[in-house]
């Protein structure tokens, strides 16, 4: 029986991918170059910030160091976040449902604690979470399973009692490697077939997770 729901943050709970695209567009624009949304989705969506910045600098021949690029992205993200980051469709509805049904709710994000807690508080949903695990709490990030294994430890539940909600291929792979069922709610990029075979289900939005859980309990 599923009693613990583990949430990713970026692209799953919050609409941060559009902000990332704006940041990369701002950076390339400083050097009179332009990254299209199609290029962003194909080459950058769901990847790590360091990997993306290395790719961006190389692909567009930007005359900056990796450190300069990361510093620009961090500063610009803070500016955009101060303006507000929207929740993804169905996020508040699902969290309210899970709290009413007394699920254990855990955040497992590669983000820093300061960033994640800040954006959750900004949207008034931080109190829904019983535990939070961040990138700094584990040695290896996704696609390694460490962060989801840590979430199970916090919940004091075996993997079979948990369910991960993810939007990225790396997150799907990490949950699968941890032995936890994973539902994918794609953001900008649809997962490849290799990763779809690792999914328990794929749903259009977080709101659809409610009916999926209801059916699961009915069948049980």
Secondary structure, DSSP 8 states (H G I E B T S, - for coil): ---EEEE--BTTTB--HHHHHHHHHHHHHTTT----HHHHHHHTTTS-HHHHHHHHHHHHT-SS-HHHHHHHHHHHHHHHHHH---B-TTHHHHHHHHHHTT-EEEEEESS-HHHHHHHHHHTT-GGG-SEEEEGGGSSS-TTSSHHHHHHHHHHT--GGGEEEEE-SHHHHHHHHHTT-EEEE--SSS---HHHHTT-SEE-SSTTHHHHHHHHHHHH-
